[in-house]
């Protein structure tokens, strides 16, 4: 290639690299601006510089090793011709190959090594989190039972040592192959009668590389010994008898054999031929087969199998102890019920807070009702329903609530750039209703609703309803505020209501550089040329709270269910985050799907961080709730100033933190086996549990034949056995494996000083306690209930069975299941009946109070008329004890309710429902005529 052509090629390549790099540089610049907006530039620089450092160090080292050895092979090459036999074999191709090898092999070596080094550097830069943990380790304060090393070695140190070993091993193999290829192209390796012949310098060069590979392999065997603590071969996860007494000695011996083979390869430099390296490699292969495969199999077959429990008992104990510690099951308090006591009127009256807060609304029909009744505009979308608790007018109450977020794809057409990014900028407000109250027609009884938000209590009033940061915002969906255009809040009766953003969020779009950078990032030239954008305008992006948190703390696992909180009239998102590891010795792994097909594998988890994001300003604060977690200690060293203590969280928000459902699910899955702490019981799996099943969402008749689905954990505001007041608890029942009766339940507390405490209640094995599926069967077999369900379905209504809740009430259990109806013409599910059960007895009525009255046959407060239920309870009503009702009084209340429902059915022209209500009212009147039984 001529000099001028070469210069043009070089300058063209440089220009191409610059042009390709400009968008990336501008993207990095906007990221830097964004991290400044959220006051987290330390995270930006720490991660960026660590990635660059790893990429450069390992990329340069790879380039030196690859290019250095390739150039060494090139410059040592003799200038000789191919043998005639080989020339005949290649004939034309060989001459052309020789021509290009002579002219371009040198530049090919350099360019190829550089490209490979870049790719290797990029790959190693992605291991920045391992390196940061490696360089900032913390102690777990406990050692593994085999090597007696602190567990921190396995969590912080060993993963990066394995990465480093793998890099060296694969790099040396690649260097060996490339060097051999270059020697071959330079005719320093020739085929004589089908056997390779090496020039003296080739033998020396390749022998040194091969010797290093074998030496690294010896180190690899030493690291493999530590991996035995993650062996799946035994009764429990972790090192078993054969691992410790067969595989471990095998790895030690193989490490020595590999080191000896490395020495043999180097010694062979002083001898002709290749017989020493061949013998060494053959010895290593035979030793690996015998020691790593055959010998452990013999130990397992003849020593372990005939006496498995005796051999494995110490290792089973290790697995139980370390698995429970890794999932914090060792801190769970286990209690054993005595006999389950009958549910009486006195029991109900002594637990008014529990009964008053039983959740009748299932989140699935409720979110449909919310969306039909409170979306209000096509461009607003009700998000997922959250469960929380608030003190409302002095009452501690469990509620359900959901935000009203903006759907940019549903704004009125035509959807222009200005509408999407300057005018329709935010969601607006939320809806909230008690878990146990129903308005007329079986619909939610809203305490907070409408546009603008109207609240039934000052305790849940919203003064700043704008939602600029939420769950439903698309990735990289941006808006620009502070422009000449007004932002739409909502469309009111008198016309549109506008606002201007007055929060602290966003980045100023001032100056040509920023406009160019944001235009490049979002591929929107309008940012550069729009007259509506003024110097004070600010751009808000990364408005999805999950995406926002991922940028600030990519090393934390996010809970898929953040929830909204009202504090002093403002809206905040609370997001649970976890530190996880898959490297805790002896701990059984958990694998689960976490949204959009992402698979998470772990064997250690802590809910160490609560993240609060302001829905209006976008500020992000990370609060540490478990300062004892070694992983969070390490991250606090890596990112000083990123985390705050829980005491710094505003009190109004701290009252709303809750035990996260994801952690609870993971722990519950482990508890199925690991509530058995006796090695003998664990080995025999005599007391294995299963998550209880239910028929939620299914029809009654076909449900039993189809089989149930695992119950979901549910929050309940209850007074736990032995406690003085009600508290917010996450619950899940268990049954014995392959049985339907109850075996126990697990609860996690969320309030005050009890936050994070886990309780496990075990039911007596000498008493049969009904499980949820058995209750479902009783419901299906109840003649009156099954008749009503059949009539509703024949009348064109869809019957939806809500979650079956198992509520502990002192030493008794109460089962509650709501029933929802949805007519063929309507899309709003309505809460029509409540089923309650205890001790094999099942009752159904229109309200919980009436159903409980039937169940206990005694004294429970009658349901209030609809207009009273809509009214806010006063102090006298809250303090009043439940009053007794007689049979006639109960029938009169039932008749009044049926009459109201009759009127409602007529008002909405639902004549099939009108006929059913009329018939039911007639039956009630007949029972009243007959007098009390």
Phi, psi and omega in degrees: 000131180294157183299316181296318178295321179296319179296316178299320179297316181296312181294325177295319179295319179297315180297320179297316180298318180296314181297319179293328184279337186303311179302321179295320179294317179294322177298317178296323179295316178293326174298317179299319177297318182295316179297330174292322179300318183266008177060043181230036182292338177298320177297316180303309184289321181298312181291315182298311183292324177295318178296316178297318181297312179296316180298316181292313184298309184284329175294315180294318179298318179296316180299316181298314181294314184289305182294321181299312180290324178294317178292324177298316177298323181292315184282340177274354188291136174284151179262082182232168180268161175292151171297151184301322180297321179288326178295320177296326181292322182260323178049265185284316184297324183294320180296317179295317179300317181297323180297312183285327177298317181298324187268325192238001182296322182297310180292327176297321178298314184292311182294315180299317178296322180294317180296314179297322179296321178297314180296319179295317179298319177299316180297317181290332179295335180287349179268020185301325182293320176299318181294318181296318177293322178300320184272353178226059185285160174228156181271142175272347181072017179211149183248156175285156186278355184256306183259354178058037174259149176301141183299336176302330177299319183283328182276320186260317189268309188301319181302319180284326175300319178296319178298315181295317179298315181299320179298313181296315183297310181291324178296316180295322178296316178298319179297319179298314182293315181294318179298317178297320179297317180293319176301321180293316179296330179270009174068021177271349170240124184232155179259117178245105181062034180082002180246130181291139176242131185252139169290154184305317181292332178292315179301318179294314182298307183290329179294321178297316180295316180297321178298319177295320179300316181292325177294319176295323177298322177299318177296323179299322177297325178293320177291326178299331179298321178293330181292346178298338179289354177243023183288136177265011190278339186269190178294323175243165176290135181119177184300129178257185180301312182292330177295315184284321187259358177230303182294318182297310175299325179298316180295322178296317179293317181296326176298318178294316180299317179296320178294320177295319178298322176299318179294320180298320179298319181286323177297327182297347176299335182269002182233157174280157177081184184236020189292325178294310177300320180298317179297318181297313180295321178296319178299318180295317180296316180294318180296320179296318180295315184286314188277326186264345181239299188293309184298312177299325179295320178294319178298316181297318185287317190256343179251319186273309188304316181291336183224053193299312184295319180300315181291321189267350186307312180297326182283328173297318177300318178300314182297317180296312186295314184282328175294315178298323179290320183295328180258010180061023175285342179292340179267356179289138178268120181261127177236153179242126175294148164282214175287142176291125185270154177298147178275118184241170176299319180298321178298315180296318182292334179276358179230055185297324182293322178297311183294321183291340184247018175296128185281112177267336182272118171282139185295334183290306175291332182294318181294328175294319178295316178304313185291325180285327186263336191227005170300315173068325177225147184299330184273001173255141180230128173286127181279197180293149180278131177252154177247132181208186178220144179222151169271111185243114181053041176088350180261133174275110191231143174272133183227167173235141185209159181206145180276160175248098186258162181278134171251103186297335181283350184247014177290157185302135178288157356286141181276097180267166178300320182294317178299312188291324190247347182240331187255310178267092192248346190202160170277178188210108170076191182203173177238150183211138178213151176294154182286344190238004184248146185229135175270187181299141179081011177075028182256165180300145177264093188289132168262343177215125185198175167073174178236121352293164186300130175247126185245145177275356181208144176294338182292340180235020179290147181244117180262343180229081190278351183296131180244096179268341180230123185205194183275330192264355180293134181291159178299136179060022176280114186247156170224157178240124183247168182072028180263184176288342182274147175277148178263133182280125171276302179193167177262111181264180180298328180266009180120187184291145176250124185249166178209171170231134182295129180238019181275184182263357184285162173098167181238133181299131177262067184240138179090149184295326182297314181294320178298317178297317182297314181287327174298320179292316183296316185260005179051049184227099180292340179299330177300328183279331190241351186293131178288338182290339181275123182244170183305329181275357181294148179228145180257131178250118176222176195051054183271347172287124189294331177290316178296321180297314180292323179300324179290325183280322184221070182292349181273355179258146174273126182272142170288139182285359186231075170291159183223152185270145181227139174262124178222115180055040177082358181250158185251134180224146173262135172249128186236122175278137178230152187233144164265132183227160174207153173249017188242021178280122185299140173069000182269130182292131182286152171244138177234128180210160180268136184233073173070134175053035174078004179287130181256129179246131177237127182209161170221017174208134181209139173221136172272079190270344190226135168248128182250131178246123178242125178288122184291344181257314183268337180081005179295145183237127177231135182248121183246133181272120179256348178227080183291351179278349182293120181300326180294319179289329174299318179295315181293329176293328175287323181290318183238070180298134180094349181285324186256150176239153176289157181299330180297340179278349178288134177306140185302322180298327177279325182296332178292349184250003176291149184218158177292125188286144184291323181298312178300319180298318179298315181298315179294320180296321179297321178288325183297334180309319179258323192268014164282345176275108182260351176276123183304322181293315179296320180295317180299319182278349182052039186287334185238039181292137180256163171225151175295132180300152181246158180216180181245028184304132177084354183257161174288165187283312189292315186274352188296316183296320179294323182286335185091156183269176175243152179304136177294146175269145174302145182224143177277141178217143175261099188223163170263112181293152177305128179090356181258161184267335184222164181284150178213165184274118188228143173260127190236153172203124178275155176234152172238158170300147181303133178064019175234167181247349178282160183286139175250332180172180172214157182242136179226145177234128186269151187233349190263135169053226183290344179275001182303134175089353179281131182251133179243139174236117179256127177254133181273153182296135181284342180274359180234132178279119179248124184301134173266167183304318180294328176292322176295319178300321179294320177299321179298313182295331183271350182289122188298317183290319182292314181297325178295315180297319180297319179295318180297319180297317181293320179292334179278006176093011180258146174268129180264126180243121178270125179281180178300134172275115182262134174256110187251116174287128178233100189055238181261019179243169176234133176243130178255130182228129177223121176277153175240133180242145175242141174226118183285162181297328183271345183247157179249000184262112175293141181238135178283112188249328183217157174233127178257133176233153182209153175191136175058034179084356179260135183234136176223154179222139175205181185284336179230162178296318181300316181293321179295320178293324177299318176295320185293316183269343181066027186215226202255101174227144182301137177290155178291140178282154173302161187302317184293331177284324179295331179285338182283154179284132181292138178267174182301322181295319180294322181293325185275342186291134176286162178297135182260150180288149174230147177265179183295316181293322179296320180295318180294324179295318178296320179295319179296321179297319179292317180297324178295318177299318181290328176298315179296318180297319179295321179293322182296327181259012176059034177266082189291324174301319178293322178301317180296319180294319179295320180296316178297316181295321179295320178298318179296320179295318179297322178297319179295325178293322178297324182291342179083173181294147181279000000 
